[in-house]
Amino acid sequence: MDQPGPLNLTHLLTKFSDHWSQRTIGTLNDYEIKLAKLLGEFVWHSHADTDELFLVLSGTLNIQLRDRDVILRPGEVFVVPKGVEHCPKADEEVGVMLLEPKGVVNTGGCEKGDLIITPRPMK
Amino acid sequence: MDQPGPLNLTHLLTKFSDHWSQRTIGTLNDYEIKLAKLLGEFVWHSHADTDELFLVLSGTLNIQLRDRDVILRPGEVFVVPKGVEHCPKADEEVGVMLLEPKGVVNTGGCEKGDLIITPRPMK
């Protein structure tokens, strides 16, 4: 039987190259451990039913909130509280580990618990 | 109001020095994000009701399972499945981030969901 071993996050990041596409690499009870590469600006959205954990592995990520920016560098964690609008922005490519309950969509489509916010006009 | 910002894991590890004592640094829904420093060998135990996530930040951790050792280096994650006996061992000091539901004790005392296994004799 193939038994799970250590998940080397940096190595697993080299296994794919597309952006804003999450890869599930493991589970913790009913949570998924996911990796993603981010580049550019996402859309404003919030998750009505769950917090979302970001751990930056490479690059610098700006998690834009409506009232402030949260700048994350490698080795830094931020939890976006449920219901809080946020818009991740990566001026350079960023590698992240994400943790959230199974079935949460990053956005893209609207599903239960995921609310897409129309982006505000650029200032 | 004091708003939460990034959690710099390496920096937060410098804030305490005792071993096998978890510090909660944040929450993700009903999960706790915890840091700990490990040195030496723990006791064999399992968590009947939950998986447990380890992310090694510094040092090399051996998560001993009954049938094998899982060696974790910085940037590596392992999830001990619920019910699986394990015994963390750190020959040198190890810094880890842990994630598990609130109320799980690392062991020490027996609480619901936490089963202490009598250590086996040293070979």
Boltz contact constraints between the chains, C-beta under 6 A:
constraints:
  - contact:
      token1: [A, 6]
      token2: [B, 72]
      max_distance: 6.0
  - contact:
      token1: [A, 6]
      token2: [B, 76]
      max_distance: 6.0
  - contact:
      token1: [A, 6]
      token2: [B, 78]
      max_distance: 6.0
  - contact:
      token1: [A, 7]
      token2: [B, 77]
      max_distance: 6.0
  - contact:
      token1: [A, 8]
      token2: [B, 76]
      max_distance: 6.0
  - contact:
      token1: [A, 9]
      token2: [B, 75]
      max_distance: 6.0
  - contact:
      token1: [A, 10]
      token2: [B, 75]
      max_distance: 6.0
  - contact:
      token1: [A, 26]
      token2: [B, 79]
      max_distance: 6.0
  - contact:
      token1: [A, 28]
      token2: [B, 51]
      max_distance: 6.0
  - contact:
      token1: [A, 28]
      token2: [B, 53]
      max_distance: 6.0
  - contact:
      token1: [A, 28]
      token2: [B, 79]
      max_distance: 6.0
  - contact:
      token1: [A, 29]
      token2: [B, 50]
      max_distance: 6.0
  - contact:
      token1: [A, 29]
      token2: [B, 51]
      max_distance: 6.0
  - contact:
      token1: [A, 50]
      token2: [B, 29]
      max_distance: 6.0
  - contact:
      token1: [A, 51]
      token2: [B, 28]
      max_distance: 6.0
  - contact:
      token1: [A, 51]
      token2: [B, 29]
      max_distance: 6.0
  - contact:
      token1: [A, 53]
      token2: [B, 28]
      max_distance: 6.0
  - contact:
      token1: [A, 72]
      token2: [B, 6]
      max_distance: 6.0
  - contact:
      token1: [A, 75]
      token2: [B, 9]
      max_distance: 6.0
  - contact:
      token1: [A, 75]
      token2: [B, 10]
      max_distance: 6.0
  - contact:
      token1: [A, 76]
      token2: [B, 6]
      max_distance: 6.0
  - contact:
      token1: [A, 76]
      token2: [B, 8]
      max_distance: 6.0
  - contact:
      token1: [A, 77]
      token2: [B, 7]
      max_distance: 6.0
  - contact:
      token1: [A, 78]
      token2: [B, 6]
      max_distance: 6.0
  - contact:
      token1: [A, 79]
      token2: [B, 26]
      max_distance: 6.0
  - contact:
      token1: [A, 79]
      token2: [B, 28]
      max_distance: 6.0
